[in-house]
Amino acid sequence: VVKVFGEDGACRSLEASPGTTARQLCETLVRRTRALHDHSWALVELHQHLALERCLEDHESVVEVQSSWAPGAESRFVFRKNFAKYELFKSNVSLFPEVMVSSCLEANKSMAHSELIQNFLNSGSCPEVQGFLQLREPGRKVWKRFHFSLRRSGLYYSTKGTSKDPRHLQYFADLTESNIYYVTQGKKLYGTPTEFGFCIKPHKVRGGVKGLKLLCSEDEQSRSCWMAAFRLFKYGMQLYRNYQQAQARLSQPPWIGPTPLRSVSDNALVAMDFSGCTGRVIENPSEVLTAALEEAQAWRKKTTHRYSLPAACHSSPLSAAIHRTQPWFHGRISREDTQQLIGRQGLVDGVFLVRESQRNPKGFVLSLCHLQRVKHYLILPSEEEGRLYFTMDDGQTRFADLIQLVEFHQINRGILPCKLRHYCTCVAL
């Protein structure tokens, strides 16, 4: 029996055979919770007493991972979204900065950085990554800065500056016999110099702090690069196969069951022609373009403003509260909790949620991740001639409700640094 927790702390027990993988368990939970099916759902291994967590790879055996836990330890599985799970195969150039990839600096000058990284990914191998990391000395609370190099033979650090002379390279860890974890409360528990800590935990280390290899990056980009490189180093082509299988599952028809609650923007949109007695789907791309242009011209004739006011609703209770039915709305949560939630579900461009503003009792806040940082945008309600609207730019762009505002920014960037791509959601188990 495997116990899985939701982000709300609720628990569900499931039967699992020794061969049950993390992906299979996630699919079972998706069906039982009636969640929207995609490859972002993940099973997270959480060691609360050590403040460590990691996302299980799709192929890992859940029973095998659970059997490695120390008896009585505060360890658990958590079911939640992880949008960064396969980001290394989508945004590999930003994930592997040129300054951290050894081969970009020393050789292959004729090959573009993006092409070089793609070659590594296609072959299931890991690029040699280098950079400065803070290392906590064993048995002490002192942190020291060393230059680390991830090579084909393992992870090393230099005892003399950035020297790569074999005499100065000290072997640090065997990554094939270890798991890599994010450190969630590094400053409080381990005195990390920054918030970007991570840990190499050998399989033989079961319960205590002793034996953990604690490291700390200077920023989130550096930590993300190291974590992605460690995953590639350990799993290689298996990781790429997991990604390909996830993409293939998305193209298959979903399981048939009760329709989960969703907004219009979650459904596939098609062009329709309603000029006849019955509607028909327009399949010809040129006809679709013509229909879109005609619709745009008709829309322009209806309004003299760039963005017109929504239809009169006289502050209808429905438009004022309809957002509460949406999975991206999280009610009255704090700014700190918001940043933690988005951080846990993946610091990927376009991850967002909407919440009530703590400072403005009538306002809302759109919290959005861009360039691995969470930004917050105030949404204010207003009335004009008895019509309620919501705006983020002092009335320049107006929306009848928050659903319309979100769906507009899923298609158009507007004043935001990027479009809204993935909403943070917490399902009840």
ZINORSUL-V189819 format. One record per backbone hydrogen bond with DSSP energy under -1.0 kcal/mol. NH is the residue of the N-H (numbers start at 0). CO is the residue of the C=O. If there is no record, write none. Layout:
nh=<NH & NH>
co=<CO & CO>
This chain:
nh=<1 & 3 & 4 & 5 & 8 & 11 & 13 & 19 & 21 & 22 & 24 & 25 & 26 & 27 & 28 & 29 & 30 & 31 & 32 & 34 & 41 & 43 & 44 & 45 & 46 & 47 & 51 & 52 & 53 & 55 & 59 & 61 & 64 & 65 & 66 & 67 & 68 & 72 & 74 & 75 & 77 & 78 & 79 & 81 & 82 & 84 & 86 & 88 & 89 & 90 & 94 & 95 & 99 & 101 & 105 & 106 & 110 & 115 & 116 & 117 & 118 & 119 & 120 & 121 & 122 & 123 & 124 & 129 & 130 & 132 & 133 & 134 & 135 & 136 & 139 & 143 & 145 & 147 & 148 & 149 & 150 & 153 & 154 & 155 & 156 & 157 & 158 & 162 & 167 & 169 & 171 & 172 & 177 & 178 & 180 & 181 & 182 & 183 & 188 & 189 & 191 & 197 & 198 & 199 & 200 & 202 & 204 & 211 & 212 & 214 & 215 & 216 & 222 & 223 & 224 & 225 & 226 & 227 & 228 & 229 & 230 & 231 & 232 & 233 & 234 & 235 & 237 & 238 & 240 & 241 & 242 & 243 & 244 & 245 & 246 & 247 & 248 & 249 & 265 & 266 & 272 & 279 & 281 & 287 & 288 & 289 & 290 & 291 & 292 & 293 & 294 & 295 & 296 & 297 & 298 & 299 & 300 & 319 & 321 & 323 & 324 & 325 & 328 & 329 & 332 & 337 & 338 & 339 & 340 & 341 & 342 & 343 & 344 & 347 & 349 & 350 & 351 & 352 & 353 & 354 & 355 & 356 & 362 & 363 & 364 & 365 & 366 & 367 & 368 & 369 & 372 & 374 & 376 & 378 & 379 & 381 & 383 & 386 & 388 & 389 & 390 & 395 & 398 & 404 & 405 & 406 & 407 & 408 & 411 & 415 & 419 & 420 & 421 & 423>
co=<13 & 11 & 76 & 9 & 5 & 3 & 1 & 16 & 59 & 57 & 20 & 21 & 22 & 23 & 24 & 25 & 26 & 27 & 28 & 29 & 79 & 77 & 53 & 75 & 51 & 73 & 46 & 181 & 44 & 42 & 56 & 19 & 60 & 61 & 62 & 64 & 65 & 69 & 72 & 45 & 43 & 4 & 41 & 39 & 344 & 81 & 83 & 85 & 86 & 86 & 90 & 91 & 96 & 127 & 101 & 102 & 107 & 111 & 112 & 113 & 114 & 115 & 116 & 117 & 118 & 120 & 119 & 99 & 147 & 145 & 215 & 143 & 213 & 141 & 136 & 134 & 132 & 130 & 155 & 128 & 153 & 150 & 172 & 148 & 169 & 146 & 167 & 159 & 164 & 156 & 154 & 154 & 174 & 200 & 198 & 52 & 196 & 50 & 184 & 185 & 185 & 214 & 180 & 212 & 178 & 176 & 201 & 208 & 199 & 197 & 133 & 195 & 218 & 219 & 220 & 221 & 222 & 223 & 224 & 225 & 226 & 227 & 228 & 229 & 230 & 231 & 234 & 235 & 236 & 237 & 238 & 239 & 240 & 241 & 242 & 243 & 244 & 245 & 262 & 263 & 279 & 272 & 270 & 283 & 284 & 285 & 286 & 287 & 288 & 289 & 290 & 291 & 292 & 293 & 294 & 295 & 296 & 315 & 317 & 320 & 321 & 322 & 325 & 353 & 330 & 333 & 334 & 335 & 336 & 337 & 338 & 339 & 340 & 345 & 368 & 347 & 421 & 366 & 327 & 364 & 330 & 362 & 359 & 378 & 354 & 376 & 352 & 374 & 350 & 372 & 369 & 367 & 365 & 363 & 390 & 388 & 386 & 383 & 381 & 398 & 379 & 392 & 389 & 400 & 401 & 402 & 403 & 404 & 407 & 412 & 408 & 349 & 349 & 351>
